[in-house]
């Protein structure tokens, strides 16, 4: 009986470690790929059962400091008619980045 309990615990720990590693791989993907993959992952699994918040802080840690130039990126426009690139506005006008939802 003791062997079965040890085996079950080892399988559960191995599964937890494998899922955590897979989540870490997903979190270092570019934002569009990350979003497409995470649409298929139950949020309670990623952010509740697995160490999602800790992995997120590790995966998205950058090395920017105050005053550094923001990294360039391109995003789809909200009206889905084209794209916007941050560098196209550099030196022309201030740019404010807002992350979140208004709903």
C-alpha positions as CSV (number, residue, x, y, z in Angstrom):
1,X,0.0,0.0,0.0
2,X,2.8,2.4,0.8
3,X,4.4,1.8,-2.6
4,X,1.2,2.9,-4.3
5,X,1.0,6.1,-2.3
6,X,4.6,7.0,-3.2
7,X,4.0,6.2,-6.8
8,X,0.8,8.3,-6.9
9,X,2.6,11.3,-5.2
10,X,5.5,11.0,-7.7
11,X,3.2,10.9,-10.7
12,X,1.3,13.9,-9.4
13,X,4.5,15.9,-8.7
14,X,5.8,14.9,-12.2
15,X,2.6,16.0,-13.8
16,X,2.7,19.3,-11.9
17,X,6.3,19.9,-12.9
18,X,5.6,19.1,-16.6
19,X,2.5,21.4,-16.7
20,X,4.4,24.2,-15.0
21,X,7.3,23.8,-17.5
22,X,4.8,23.9,-20.4
23,X,3.2,27.0,-19.0
24,X,6.6,28.7,-18.8
25,X,7.2,27.8,-22.4
26,X,3.9,29.3,-23.4
27,X,4.5,32.5,-21.4
28,X,7.7,33.4,-23.2
29,X,6.0,33.3,-26.6
30,X,5.2,36.5,-28.4
31,X,1.9,38.1,-27.2
32,X,-0.2,37.0,-30.1
33,X,0.9,33.4,-29.9
34,X,0.6,33.5,-26.1
35,X,-3.0,34.7,-26.3
36,X,-4.0,32.1,-28.9
37,X,-2.6,29.3,-26.7
38,X,-4.0,30.6,-23.4
39,X,-7.5,30.8,-24.9
40,X,-7.5,27.0,-24.6
41,X,-6.2,26.8,-21.1
42,X,-8.6,27.0,-18.1
43,X,-7.6,30.1,-16.1
44,X,-8.1,28.3,-12.8
45,X,-5.4,25.8,-13.9
46,X,-2.9,28.4,-15.1
47,X,-3.5,31.0,-12.4
48,X,-4.8,29.0,-9.5
49,X,-3.4,25.4,-9.5
50,X,-0.1,26.1,-11.3
51,X,2.3,28.8,-10.2
52,X,1.1,31.1,-13.1
53,X,1.7,34.5,-11.4
54,X,5.3,33.5,-10.5
55,X,6.0,32.1,-13.9
56,X,4.5,35.3,-15.5
57,X,6.8,37.6,-13.5
58,X,9.8,35.5,-14.5
59,X,8.8,35.2,-18.2
60,X,8.0,38.8,-18.7
61,X,10.9,40.3,-16.7
62,X,12.6,42.8,-18.8
63,X,15.7,44.9,-18.4
64,X,14.3,48.4,-19.2
65,X,15.0,51.2,-16.8
66,X,13.4,54.6,-16.5
67,X,14.4,56.8,-19.5
68,X,15.1,53.9,-21.8
69,X,13.5,53.9,-25.3
70,X,10.5,51.6,-25.4
71,X,11.0,48.4,-27.5
72,X,9.3,48.6,-30.9
73,X,6.1,46.6,-31.5
74,X,3.3,46.3,-34.0
75,X,-0.3,45.8,-33.1
76,X,-3.6,45.5,-35.0
77,X,-5.7,48.6,-34.9
78,X,-8.8,48.5,-32.8
79,X,-11.0,48.8,-36.0
80,X,-9.1,45.9,-37.5
81,X,-8.1,48.0,-40.5
82,X,-4.4,47.9,-40.6
83,X,-1.6,47.9,-38.0
84,X,0.1,50.5,-35.8
85,X,3.8,50.4,-35.1
86,X,5.2,52.3,-32.1
87,X,8.3,53.5,-33.9
88,X,6.2,55.2,-36.5
89,X,5.2,57.7,-33.8
90,X,8.7,58.2,-32.3
91,X,9.7,61.8,-32.2
92,X,6.4,63.0,-33.6
93,X,4.0,63.0,-30.7
94,X,3.6,61.5,-27.2
95,X,2.3,58.0,-27.0
96,X,0.3,56.7,-24.1
97,X,0.0,52.9,-23.7
98,X,-3.1,51.8,-21.8
99,X,-3.4,48.1,-20.8
100,X,-6.6,46.7,-19.4
101,X,-10.3,46.9,-20.0
102,X,-12.8,49.6,-19.7
103,X,-15.7,47.1,-19.1
